[in-house]
Amino acid sequence: MWSFYMKTKAISIVGECSNVGKTTLIKNLLEIFSKEGLKVGVIKHHHKEFDFDREGKDSYIFSQSGASCVKMISPNRVITVENLNYEKSLNDVLETMTEYDFILVEGYKWEKLDRIEIYRSGYSTKIISEKEKLIAIVSDIEHNLDIKQFKPDEYEKIAKIIKEYFKI
């Protein structure tokens, strides 16, 4: 249940592996929610180190020179880059996102968030989530489970189930 994180409403979009359609689903849901005026945040877990900065840019120079945090602000965006020697917990990040109607979390299969799981033939071999955590399954085949199931392109129906889940 999202209340596990208390301050922030969040659900996870998970799949057993890459290329099952998590990002595509989130992209299409965001388009729907945005048109409805909802303010939705996204957190994506990345297993490897990554960098937004480019060598030679001011933000890169600041980070390389020892800044613990660099914020870049423009008229329509704010980007925060924190240099850490540990991985922040999902809960710590969610606590900084209380101003959103809810958060869609891509990944974090091991967390205690309720979730929508994507199963894709040829990629997935099994449903990985505990039944108690599943809000719905998005799949190109039907599963013999007593859980709401949607086809991968039923974005409006999936958006509706998420809004019902959060009582929006």
N, C-alpha and C positions, 0 to 999 in steps of 0.2 A: 504494500500500500504506500502511496506517496507520502502519507503522513509520517513515515519513518524518518523523513528528512525535515519534518515539522514546518519549516518556514516556506518552503518552496514546493510547488506542485510539479512533479516530474514523473515521466515514464521513460522506459528504455525501449529502443528499437533494436532488436538483436537478430542474429542469424548464426548458424553454425560456422560459417566461413565467409570469406570475401566473395564479392560478385553475386550475391543473392538478391540485391536490390534495396539495401537499407538506405543508401544515399538518395536513390531515385524516389523511394517512398517519402522520405523526409522532405525532399525538394517539392514534391507535388502537394504534400500536406501544408507546407509553409505557404504556398501560393494560395491555397484555399483559405487558410486562417488569416492571412494578410488581407485578402479581399473582404473578409468579415470584420476587420478592424481589431483582431486579436493581436496582442503583443506576445510573441513566442520566441523564446531563446533556444539555442541549440548548443549542446556540448558533444564534442566528438573525442573519443579516446584514441590515441595514437600510440602504438606499441614501440615505436622507434623515436629517436631524437629527430627534431625538425627545427627549421629556422625560417622565420619570415623575413629576416633582414638580408640585405645584399651588401657584400663587401664594398666599402667606400662610402656608403650612405651614413648620414649622421647617427641614426639610431644604431646601426651596426658598430660604429666607432664608440658610442656611449656604452653599449653592452660589453664590447671587448675591453673597454677601459675599466670595467668593474662595477657599472651601475647594477644594482639589485633589481631595479624595475625601470623600464623605459615606456613612456606613453607618447603616442603620436596622435595629435588632434588636428582634424581638418574641419571645415564647415559642416560636414555630414558624416564623419566617422571618428571613432576613437579606437585605437589598437593598443593593447597592453601586452608587453612582453616582460615576463618575470623570469629572471635567471635563478634557478633553484638547484640545489644539490640533492633533491629528493622529489618524489612524485606526490603532488598534492592529492588529497583524498577527494573523491567526488562530492562528499558532503561539504567540505570546505569551499569548493567552487560553487556548489548550489547555494550556499549561504550568501554569496555575493550577488545572486541573481533574483532577489525577492521582488523586484519591480515588474516581473513578467507575469502574464496570465498563467503560463506554465512553460516547462522546459521539456524538449525532446532530447533524449540522450542516446547518441549512437554508440552502441557497444556497451562496455561494462557489464558483460554477461554474469559476472560473479557477484554483482551488487544485489541488494535486497529490494530493488525497485520492481514494481509490477511492469509488465512488458507486453509488447506486440512482437511476436516472433515471425520472421520471414523464412519460409522453406521453399527452395527452388530445386526442381528435379535436375539431376545432372551435376549439382553442386552439393546440396545438403544430403546427409545420409539419415538424419534423425532429428526429432524435435528435442532441443537441448534444455528447455525450460521446465521447471516444476509446474505442474498443472495449476497449483494455487496462485502462481505468479502471473499466469497468462490472462491477458485481457482478450486477446484474439490471436489468430494465426492468419497470416497472409501467405497464400500458397497457390501454385499452379496445379496442384492435385488436392483431392479431398482426403482428409485425415479422419480416422475413426475415433474422434475425441469429442467429448461434450463441451466444446469451446466454440465461440463464434469464429467463423472462418470467412475469409474474403479472398477474391481473386486479386492478383497483383495490381490490376488497373482500376479497382473499385475505390478510388481515392475519396470520393464524396462520402461513401458509406463508412470508410475507415475514419475520416475526419469526424463524422457524426458520433461514432462510438467513443472517440477520445473526448469529445465535448461532453457526452453523457457521463463518462467516467469522472471527469472533473466537475460535473454539475454546472456547466457553462451554458 
